[in-house]
Amino acid sequence: MRDLVVLVADKDMKATLDGLLKRNRSLGVRPLDLAIYAEPGHDPACARTGVQFLDHFHGQFRHALLIFDYEGSGMELPHSPSGLESEIDSRFHSGCWGANAKALVLDPELEAWVWSDSPKVSEAIRWKGDRKSLSEWLTQRGFLVEGQSKPSRPKEAFEAALVAAGQPRSASIYGRLASTVGFSRCTDLSFSRFC
């Protein structure tokens, strides 16, 4: 039986998980035999039918993980991010997976994991300058408030920084970040729960 099956909302998340889960030593786990699938229906389909999709793999894998963005999931009301995660976990636990499956709802979205003080962030997006100059640019453009470690609108800030750097958006950027940025530099709560 294989170790882990993961369903994520898009190619960016798939590249991120590919990069992160290959770093098994950093995660403190043995190498994993896993499969990662990107849901063509993105966040809404993950929220609505992700559990059923993963149920098809029960008996082939020991564990399942479902990851998607809270924003854009279509489940923002009436759920909070933690409420939505708990509801999906309940579906897993009452179904065939029991306690061997988990949902991880990213609040507000994956790009919250991108923003750390690592110099690898500016390198990955090919920013013409260092991490400090990237933070200054974010502050000047209103994406980052003085004293804040992450932009409140992480996706919009990331996309604007890519445009400013002349870098086309690509899942490979997420893979580079996941493969190189130190885990201790990410302060996002959902990333801590992932680890």
Summary of the structure (lengths in Angstrom):
residues: 195
radius of gyration: 17.0
end to end distance: 22.6
largest distance: 52.4
contacts: 601
relative contact order: 0.16
helix: 50%
strand: 14%
